[in-house]
Amino acid sequence: MELFFFFLFGLLVGSFLNVCIYRIPRGESIVWPPSHCALCGVKLKPIDLVPLAGFLLLRGRCRYCQGKISGRYPLVELLTGALFALIFHMYGGQPALVTLLFLTALLLVISFIDIDYYRIPNSLIIFGFVGGIVFQIFASFVPVKDAFLGLFVGGGLLFLIALCSRGGMGGGDIKLAALIGFFLGWRMILMVLFGAAFFASLVGLMLIAGKRKTRKDPIPFGPFLGIGAFLALVWGEQLMGLYLGYFW
C-alpha cells in the first residue's frame, strides 16, 4: 500500500516537473500563470491536470483547440511515479529518503531540459546545492566528509576530461557531476560516472550507426549522469561487488 502511495505521489510530483521542464528554460515563472494549453493559451480545468487520467480522457488533445498534447507529459509523470516507488522500496524508513526523492525530481527536470536545449540551467544547479546543504544538515545520505569528497571527485574528473578533450564536456555537466557527488558521496559518484560514460557511449554508437548523428554531433550528457545516479542508488552494491570480483 505504501509503495502504491509513493507511486501516486510521484505522479503528482511528475505533473509539476512537467511545468518546470517547460517553463524554466523559457525564463517563465513556475507558479504563475496557472497551467494552460501551450498552443492556445486557455487555462486548463482541474480535471485536465489529473496525472495520466487527464491525458487519457482527452485522448492526448487539448479540449479547446484540439491541438496535440506531447506524450512527454504522461512519460514524465509515469517515470517520476515509478522512480519514487523504487526509491521508497530501496530506502523507505531511512531519514535520507526525502533527500533521495528531492535528488530524483531534480535530475528528471535537468535531464529533460538538457535533452531539449543541450544545456543545464545554473539556477537548477544552485537550487540543488542549496537543497543539498539543507538535507546534509537534517537528512544526509552520506557523511559530510564523503559529500565534499564526492563533490570534488565528480566535478574534478569531468573537469579533467573537459580539459583533455578540449571542450568535449560542457560546464553544466561538470557542475551536475559535482552536485550528484555532493548528494551521493565519492564512492557512488565513481559508479555514476562509469555508468554514464558506458550508456552515453552505447547510445552514441547506436545513433551514429543509424545515421542520426555523426561523431562530431554533441550528445547531452546530463541524462546519462541521471541514469548513472539511479543505477548507483538501486544496484550500487551489486555493481561494486561485480567490479571488484572481476578485477580483483
C-alpha positions in Angstrom: 0.0 0.0 0.0 2.8 2.4 0.9 4.5 1.6 -2.4 1.4 2.5 -4.3 1.1 5.7 -2.3 4.6 6.7 -3.4 3.8 5.9 -7.0 0.7 8.2 -6.8 2.8 10.8 -5.1 5.4 10.6 -7.8 2.6 11.0 -10.5 1.6 14.3 -8.8 5.2 15.5 -8.5 5.8 14.5 -12.1 2.9 16.7 -13.2 4.7 19.7 -11.5 8.0 18.6 -13.0 6.5 19.0 -16.5 5.7 22.6 -15.7 9.3 23.1 -14.6 10.7 21.4 -17.7 8.6 23.6 -19.9 8.9 27.0 -18.2 12.4 27.2 -16.6 14.3 27.2 -19.9 12.0 29.9 -21.2 12.6 32.1 -18.1 8.9 31.8 -17.0 7.5 31.5 -13.5 6.7 28.0 -12.4 3.8 29.2 -10.2 2.1 31.9 -12.4 0.1 32.0 -14.6 -1.8 28.8 -13.8 -1.4 25.8 -16.1 -2.7 26.5 -19.6 -2.5 25.0 -23.1 0.8 25.7 -24.7 -0.9 26.1 -28.1 -4.0 28.2 -27.5 -3.2 29.6 -24.0 -6.6 28.7 -22.5 -6.5 27.9 -18.7 -6.9 24.2 -18.1 -9.6 22.8 -15.9 -8.7 20.8 -12.8 -9.8 17.5 -14.4 -7.3 18.2 -17.3 -4.4 18.3 -14.8 -5.0 14.9 -13.1 -1.8 13.0 -13.9 -2.2 10.4 -16.6 -6.0 10.4 -16.4 -6.3 13.9 -17.9 -4.2 12.9 -20.9 -6.1 9.7 -21.4 -9.6 11.3 -21.0 -8.6 14.0 -23.5 -7.1 11.4 -25.8 -3.9 13.4 -26.0 -5.5 16.5 -27.3 -6.5 19.9 -25.9 -10.2 20.1 -25.2 -10.3 23.7 -26.5 -8.1 23.9 -29.7 -7.7 20.1 -30.3 -4.0 20.6 -30.5 -1.9 17.5 -29.9 -0.5 17.2 -26.3 3.0 15.9 -26.2 3.5 12.3 -25.0 6.3 13.7 -22.9 3.8 14.7 -20.2 2.5 11.3 -19.3 6.0 9.9 -19.7 7.5 12.2 -17.1 4.6 11.5 -14.8 5.0 7.7 -15.1 8.7 7.9 -14.8 8.5 10.0 -11.7 6.0 7.7 -10.1 8.0 4.6 -10.9 11.3 6.1 -9.6 9.7 7.4 -6.4 8.2 3.9 -5.7 11.6 2.3 -6.5 13.5 4.7 -4.2 11.0 4.1 -1.5 11.3 0.4 -1.9 15.1 0.7 -1.5 15.3 3.3 1.2 11.9 3.5 2.8 12.2 4.2 6.6 15.5 6.0 6.3 15.7 9.7 7.1 17.6 10.2 3.8 14.5 9.1 1.8 13.3 12.7 1.3 16.8 13.6 0.2 16.8 11.0 -2.5 13.3 11.9 -3.7 14.4 15.5 -4.0 17.5 14.5 -6.0 15.4 12.2 -8.2 13.0 15.0 -9.1 15.8 17.5 -9.7 17.6 15.1 -12.0 14.5 14.4 -14.0 14.0 18.1 -14.7 17.7 18.7 -15.5 17.8 15.6 -17.8 14.8 16.6 -19.9 15.9 20.2 -20.2 19.3 19.0 -21.3 17.7 16.8 -23.9 15.7 19.7 -25.3 18.2 22.5 -25.1 21.7 20.9 -24.7 22.3 23.0 -21.6 21.7 22.8 -17.8 20.4 26.0 -16.2 22.7 27.3 -13.5 19.5 28.1 -11.4 18.8 24.4 -11.1 22.4 23.7 -10.0 22.3 26.4 -7.4 18.9 25.2 -6.2 20.3 21.7 -6.0 23.3 22.8 -3.9 21.1 24.8 -1.5 18.8 21.8 -1.1 21.8 19.5 -0.7 23.2 21.6 2.1 19.8 21.7 3.9 19.4 17.9 3.6 23.0 17.4 4.6 22.1 19.0 7.9 18.8 17.3 8.5 18.6 14.1 6.5 22.0 13.3 5.0 22.6 10.3 2.8 26.3 10.3 3.3 28.6 11.9 6.0 29.6 15.4 5.3 33.2 14.4 4.5 32.1 12.0 1.9 29.7 14.6 0.4 32.6 17.1 -0.2 34.9 14.4 -1.5 32.1 13.4 -3.9 31.7 17.0 -5.0 35.4 17.3 -5.8 35.8 13.8 -7.3 32.7 14.2 -9.5 33.4 17.7 -10.7 37.2 17.2 -10.8 37.1 14.2 -13.0 34.8 15.7 -15.6 36.8 18.9 -15.5 39.9 16.9 -16.4 38.0 15.2 -19.2 36.9 18.7 -20.5 40.5 19.9 -20.5 41.8 16.8 -22.2 39.0 16.7 -24.8 39.2 20.5 -25.4 35.5 21.2 -24.9 34.2 17.7 -25.2 32.4 18.1 -21.8 30.2 21.0 -21.0 30.4 23.2 -18.0 26.9 22.2 -17.0 27.9 18.5 -16.9 30.8 19.3 -14.7 28.6 21.1 -12.2 26.0 18.4 -12.3 28.5 15.7 -11.6 29.8 17.8 -8.7 26.2 18.1 -7.4 25.4 14.4 -7.7 28.7 13.7 -5.9 27.7 16.0 -3.1 24.5 14.1 -2.6 25.8 10.5 -3.0 29.4 10.7 -1.9 32.7 9.8 -3.6 32.2 6.1 -3.8 28.9 6.3 -5.6 29.9 9.1 -7.9 32.6 6.9 -9.4 29.9 4.4 -10.3 27.7 7.2 -11.6 30.4 8.4 -13.9 31.2 4.9 -15.1 27.6 4.1 -15.8 27.0 7.5 -17.5 30.1 7.0 -19.8 29.0 3.5 -20.7 25.4 4.3 -21.6 26.4 7.6 -23.4 28.9 5.6 -25.5 26.4 2.9 -26.2 23.6 5.4 -27.3 26.1 7.4 -29.2 27.3 4.4 -31.2 23.7 3.4 -31.9 22.8 6.9 -33.2 25.9 7.0 -35.4 25.1 3.5 -36.7 21.6 4.7 -37.5 23.0 7.8 -39.2 21.0 10.0 -36.9 24.2 11.6 -35.5 27.8 12.0 -36.6 30.9 11.7 -34.5 31.1 15.5 -34.3 27.5 16.0 -33.1 27.0 16.7 -29.4 25.0 14.4 -27.2 23.5 15.7 -23.9 25.4 14.1 -21.1 23.1 15.2 -18.3 20.5 12.4 -18.8 23.3 9.8 -18.6 24.5 11.2 -15.4 21.0 10.9 -14.1 20.8 7.3 -15.3 24.1 6.6 -13.7 22.9 8.1 -10.4 19.8 5.8 -10.4 21.8 2.7 -11.2 24.2 3.5 -8.4 21.3 4.0 -5.9 19.5 0.9 -6.8 22.2 -1.6 -7.8 25.3 0.2 -6.4 26.4 -2.5 -4.0 25.9 -5.3 -6.6 27.7 -3.4 -9.3 30.6 -2.7 -7.0 30.7 -6.4 -6.0 30.8 -7.5 -9.6 33.5 -4.9 -10.4 35.7 -6.0 -7.5 35.2 -9.6 -8.2 36.1 -9.2 -11.9 39.2 -7.1 -11.4 40.4 -8.3 -8.0 
